Amino acid sequence: MSNTPHTLHDEFPAEAQKISALKVANAHFAKLLVDYDVVNDKIHRSETRLDLLTEADEEVLRKTRSHLKDQIWAALRKA
């Protein structure tokens, strides 16, 4: 378990400009970013023991984060 907050700029450092541009131009992409940040924050808060979650709940959040990241990457590849 890592308590590193997996920000999108850390995950996709070379895509920072594309992320910013798509966030403004594409409402669905902007929602993916918000959803990713919310889920990522919940995971980070659990890892740092600010919020206590069951292992099962944390696993669901990790899978959700991974799915959102895949969708974000797919949108970045198309742009």
C-alpha positions as a printed NumPy array, in Angstrom:
array([[  0.   ,   0.   ,   0.   ],
       [  1.388,   3.332,  -1.066],
       [  0.187,   6.623,   0.283],
       [  1.337,   8.564,  -2.77 ],
       [ -1.538,  10.582,  -4.21 ],
       [ -1.729,   9.41 ,  -7.832],
       [ -2.465,  12.783,  -9.415],
       [ -3.098,  12.767, -13.136],
       [ -0.19 ,  15.109, -13.75 ],
       [  2.045,  12.533, -12.037],
       [  0.434,   9.687, -13.971],
       [  0.62 ,  11.44 , -17.363],
       [  3.34 ,  14.122, -17.042],
       [  3.849,  14.466, -20.802],
       [  0.128,  15.033, -21.358],
       [ -0.387,  18.062, -19.07 ],
       [ -1.222,  20.436, -21.936],
       [ -3.613,  17.941, -23.55 ],
       [ -5.338,  17.359, -20.213],
       [ -5.845,  21.103, -19.734],
       [ -7.13 ,  21.599, -23.282],
       [ -9.507,  18.629, -23.2  ],
       [-10.821,  19.646, -19.786],
       [-12.041,  22.918, -21.321],
       [-13.223,  21.505, -24.645],
       [-14.901,  18.256, -23.583],
       [-17.468,  18.124, -20.765],
       [-17.324,  14.321, -20.531],
       [-13.531,  14.413, -20.177],
       [-13.822,  17.136, -17.528],
       [-16.253,  14.907, -15.578],
       [-13.811,  11.977, -15.818],
       [-11.142,  14.2  , -14.275],
       [-13.419,  15.242, -11.42 ],
       [-14.486,  11.642, -10.811],
       [-10.845,  10.493, -10.836],
       [ -9.844,  13.194,  -8.343],
       [-12.72 ,  12.301,  -5.988],
       [-11.913,   8.578,  -6.028],
       [ -8.189,   9.204,  -5.81 ],
       [ -8.689,  11.481,  -2.801],
       [-10.788,   8.824,  -1.028],
       [ -8.046,   6.247,  -1.6  ],
       [ -5.34 ,   8.608,  -0.399],
       [ -7.333,   9.501,   2.723],
       [ -7.787,   5.801,   3.462],
       [ -4.097,   5.039,   2.921],
       [ -3.064,   7.833,   5.272],
       [ -5.655,   6.662,   7.827],
       [ -7.647,   9.884,   7.746],
       [-10.698,   7.818,   6.796],
       [-11.084,   4.165,   7.651],
       [-12.369,   1.894,   4.9  ],
       [-12.613,  -1.85 ,   4.699],
       [-10.155,  -3.6  ,   2.419],
       [-13.055,  -4.504,   0.142],
       [-14.205,  -0.872,  -0.112],
       [-10.669,   0.285,  -0.82 ],
       [-10.287,  -2.395,  -3.507],
       [-13.487,  -1.209,  -5.221],
       [-12.135,   2.346,  -5.193],
       [ -8.797,   1.201,  -6.643],
       [-10.579,  -0.632,  -9.474],
       [-12.737,   2.426, -10.121],
       [ -9.636,   4.649, -10.228],
       [ -7.969,   2.266, -12.652],
       [-11.04 ,   2.224, -14.903],
       [-11.244,   6.029, -14.876],
       [ -7.531,   6.286, -15.654],
       [ -8.003,   3.927, -18.617],
       [-10.847,   6.099, -19.934],
       [ -8.77 ,   9.248, -19.496],
       [ -5.827,   7.665, -21.312],
       [ -8.082,   6.554, -24.171],
       [ -9.389,  10.118, -24.544],
       [ -5.838,  11.493, -24.494],
       [ -4.763,   9.062, -27.218],
       [ -7.657,  10.151, -29.464],
       [ -6.9  ,  13.866, -29.026]])
